[in-house]
């Protein structure tokens, strides 16, 4: 990973932070997308301490955005694309689970907006930079909870019924479907796309964030039953750095091995429809372009 440029969301805590630190220790330059200034500052300090070269040689950086808001994701993608001549790895990792239904200012259910829309919009916004930097790897953090989910395209915003865990599971199914369709569209371009289940990890995920809500029951379970973040991050680091997967695309990984996702997650028709619906929500048509 020497001098490789890695863009990561959700990199200031949990498995994202552990992955960022591990990749920095391998020589990568890390670009964080964050919204919490204190956590970002602490993570940057840790990255600088970890890097094998001096701070002058490795200018880790942070960009600011609320990833639940499509407009902010579009903006931060433009800022990064303008500032960075190349990107070697994009890690879409940020996510949330919320006990009560919330709607963003753009009218999207917040879990769907944060966990799915941010992946799609950031990748799309960086598309030209990624295609111009090949070989490139796109890595999406999903979860095995997708196995119990199906998408209702008449209720993607969960207006008819809502449960924090159920909506979270659907968003993780979206992550796998997004990865599958992205890999199909980018086949032969030099950009690979894979997703992963990190395991049940003891992180701050689901903790109450004041007015943002959260899911205290999920947070309590993770703290008591989860593995350390460094262990959960191993598959992210593997997908970002290992030569073994340099040509692998469209796969779902767990513990650094490819495994089959649910049958619903392997439905190309569902993956393509999700892309069309997502484009509609961000105000785009069905383009012929690759991302």
C-alpha positions in Angstrom: 0.0 0.0 0.0 3.0 2.3 -0.2 1.8 5.7 -1.4 -1.6 4.4 -2.3 -4.5 6.8 -1.7 -7.4 5.4 0.3 -10.7 7.3 0.7 -12.8 5.9 3.6 -16.1 6.8 5.2 -16.8 5.9 8.8 -13.1 5.9 9.4 -13.1 7.8 12.7 -14.4 4.9 14.9 -14.9 1.2 15.0 -13.8 -1.1 12.1 -13.4 1.9 9.8 -10.8 3.5 12.1 -9.1 0.1 12.7 -8.9 -0.4 8.9 -7.6 3.1 8.3 -4.9 2.7 10.9 -3.9 -0.7 9.5 -3.7 0.6 5.9 -1.7 3.7 7.1 0.8 1.3 8.8 1.3 -0.3 5.3 2.2 3.1 3.8 -1.2 4.3 2.5 -2.3 7.9 2.6 -5.7 8.1 4.2 -8.5 10.5 3.3 -11.3 10.5 5.8 -14.8 11.7 5.3 -16.2 12.6 8.7 -18.6 14.9 10.5 -17.3 14.7 14.1 -14.3 17.1 14.5 -13.0 15.6 17.8 -13.0 12.0 16.5 -11.5 13.1 13.2 -8.7 15.0 15.0 -7.9 12.0 17.2 -7.9 9.6 14.2 -5.6 11.8 12.2 -3.2 11.9 15.1 -3.3 8.1 15.3 -2.7 7.8 11.5 0.3 10.1 11.6 1.8 8.1 14.5 1.2 4.9 12.6 2.6 5.9 9.2 6.0 4.4 8.4 7.1 7.7 6.8 7.2 11.3 8.1 4.1 13.5 8.2 5.5 15.6 5.3 5.6 12.5 3.1 2.1 11.3 4.1 -0.4 14.0 4.3 -3.5 12.2 5.7 -6.5 14.5 5.5 -10.2 14.8 6.4 -13.2 16.2 4.5 -16.4 17.1 6.1 -19.9 15.8 5.3 -23.1 14.5 6.8 -23.4 11.3 4.8 -27.2 11.0 5.4 -27.6 14.1 3.0 -27.3 13.5 -0.7 -26.3 17.1 -1.4 -23.4 16.9 1.1 -22.2 13.6 -0.4 -22.2 15.1 -3.9 -20.3 18.1 -2.6 -17.6 16.2 -0.8 -17.1 13.9 -3.8 -16.6 17.0 -6.0 -14.1 18.4 -3.4 -12.1 15.2 -3.3 -12.1 14.7 -7.0 -10.9 18.2 -7.6 -8.1 17.9 -5.0 -6.8 14.4 -5.6 -5.1 13.4 -8.9 -5.7 9.7 -8.1 -7.6 7.4 -5.8 -6.5 3.8 -5.4 -9.1 2.5 -3.0 -12.6 3.7 -2.0 -14.0 2.2 1.2 -17.7 2.9 1.8 -18.0 1.9 5.4 -20.1 4.5 7.3 -23.5 3.4 8.5 -26.1 3.7 11.2 -29.1 2.0 12.8 -31.9 4.0 14.3 -34.6 2.8 16.7 -37.2 5.3 15.5 -37.9 6.3 11.9 -36.3 9.6 10.9 -36.5 11.5 7.6 -33.7 13.6 6.2 -34.3 17.2 4.9 -34.3 15.6 1.5 -37.2 13.4 2.3 -35.3 10.1 2.6 -35.5 7.6 5.5 -32.3 8.1 7.3 -31.0 4.5 7.5 -31.5 4.1 3.7 -29.9 7.5 3.1 -26.9 6.8 5.2 -26.3 3.2 4.5 -27.2 2.9 0.9 -27.5 6.3 -0.8 -24.1 7.6 0.5 -22.3 4.5 -1.0 -24.0 5.1 -4.3 -23.6 8.8 -4.5 -20.0 9.0 -3.3 -18.9 6.2 -5.8 -20.8 7.9 -8.6 -19.3 11.3 -7.7 -15.8 9.9 -7.8 -16.4 7.8 -10.9 -14.2 9.7 -13.3 -11.3 9.9 -10.8 -11.6 6.1 -10.1 -11.6 5.2 -13.8 -8.6 7.4 -14.3 -6.6 5.8 -11.5 -6.8 2.1 -12.4 -6.2 -0.4 -11.0 -8.7 0.7 -8.3 -10.6 -1.2 -5.6 -14.1 -0.2 -4.3 -15.0 -1.9 -1.0 -18.4 -1.8 0.6 -19.1 -2.8 4.1 -22.3 -4.9 4.2 -23.5 -7.4 6.8 -24.8 -10.9 7.0 -28.1 -9.5 8.4 -28.9 -8.9 4.7 -29.9 -12.6 4.6 -33.2 -11.9 6.3 -34.2 -9.0 4.1 -36.2 -8.4 0.9 -36.7 -5.0 -0.8 -40.2 -3.5 -1.2 -39.7 -1.1 -4.1 -43.1 0.4 -3.3 -41.8 1.3 0.2 -38.1 1.9 0.1 -38.5 4.7 2.6 -40.2 2.4 5.1 -43.3 4.5 5.5 -45.7 1.6 5.8 -43.8 -0.2 8.6 -40.6 0.5 10.4 -38.3 -1.4 12.7 -34.7 -0.3 13.3 -33.2 -3.7 12.7 -35.4 -4.6 9.8 -34.7 -1.4 8.0 -31.0 -1.8 8.7 -31.0 -5.3 7.2 -32.7 -4.0 4.1 -30.0 -1.3 3.8 -27.3 -4.0 4.0 -29.0 -6.0 1.2 -28.8 -2.8 -0.8 -25.0 -2.7 -0.2 -24.6 -6.2 -1.6 -26.9 -5.5 -4.6 -25.1 -2.2 -5.3 -21.8 -4.0 -5.3 -23.0 -6.7 -7.6 -24.4 -4.2 -10.2 -21.3 -1.9 -9.9 -19.0 -4.8 -10.6 -21.1 -5.8 -13.6 -21.1 -2.3 -15.1 -17.4 -1.8 -14.4 -16.2 -5.2 -15.7 -13.0 -4.8 -17.7 -12.4 -1.2 -16.6 -9.7 -1.8 -14.1 -12.0 -1.0 -11.2 -13.1 -3.9 -9.0 -16.0 -3.8 -6.5 -16.4 -6.2 -3.6 -18.4 -6.2 -0.3 -18.0 -7.9 3.0 -19.5 -8.9 6.3 -17.1 -7.7 9.1 -18.6 -10.0 11.8 -20.4 -8.9 14.9 -18.0 -6.2 16.2 -17.8 -4.4 19.5 -17.9 -0.7 18.4 -19.9 2.4 19.2 -22.3 1.5 16.4 -25.9 2.1 17.4 -25.1 4.3 20.4 -27.4 7.2 21.1 -26.1 10.3 19.4 -28.5 12.9 21.0 -31.0 14.2 18.6 -29.7 11.8 15.9 -31.2 8.9 17.8 -29.6 5.4 17.6 -30.5 2.0 18.7 -29.4 1.4 22.4 -30.4 -2.3 22.3 -28.2 -2.9 19.2 -25.3 -1.0 20.9 -25.6 -3.0 24.1 -25.6 -6.3 22.1 -22.5 -5.3 20.2 -20.6 -4.2 23.3 -21.3 -7.5 25.0 -21.0 -10.0 22.1 -18.8 -8.3 19.5 -15.2 -9.1 18.4 -12.6 -6.3 18.6 -12.7 -3.7 15.8 -9.2 -4.7 14.7 -10.5 -8.2 14.0 -13.6 -7.0 12.2 -11.4 -4.7 10.0 -9.2 -7.6 8.7 -11.4 -8.3 5.7 -11.5 -4.6 4.7 -7.7 -4.5 4.9 -7.4 -7.7 2.9 -9.7 -6.5 0.1 -7.9 -3.2 0.0 -4.3 -4.6 -0.1 -4.0 -8.2 -0.9 -2.7 -9.2 -4.4 -4.9 -12.3 -4.1 -8.0 -10.3 -4.8 -6.6 -7.8 -7.3 -8.7 -9.2 -10.1 -11.7 -10.3 -8.1 -14.9 -8.3 -8.4 -18.6 -8.6 -7.5 -18.0 -10.9 -4.5 -19.2 -11.0 -0.9 -16.5 -11.8 1.7 -16.3 -12.9 5.3 -13.1 -13.6 7.2 -11.1 -12.8 4.0 -12.9 -15.5 2.0 -15.6 -15.2 -0.7 -18.9 -16.7 0.3 -22.3 -16.7 -1.3 -24.7 -14.0 -0.2 -28.5 -14.6 0.0 -30.4 -15.6 -3.1 -32.1 -12.2 -3.0 -28.7 -10.5 -3.1 -27.8 -12.5 -6.2 -30.8 -11.3 -8.2 -29.5 -9.2 -11.1 -33.0 -7.9 -11.9 -33.3 -6.6 -8.3 -29.8 -5.1 -8.4 -30.6 -3.2 -11.7 -34.0 -2.0 -10.4 -32.3 -0.7 -7.2 -29.9 1.3 -9.4 -32.7 2.8 -11.4 -34.6 3.7 -8.2 -31.5 5.2 -6.6 -30.8 7.3 -9.7 -34.4 8.6 -9.6 -34.0 9.6 -6.0 -30.7 11.5 -6.7 -32.3 13.2 -9.7 -30.5 11.3 -12.5 -31.7 9.3 -15.4 -30.6 5.8 -16.5 -27.3 6.7 -17.9 -25.2 4.4 -20.0 -22.1 5.3 -18.0 -20.3 2.8 -15.8 -20.8 3.6 -12.1 
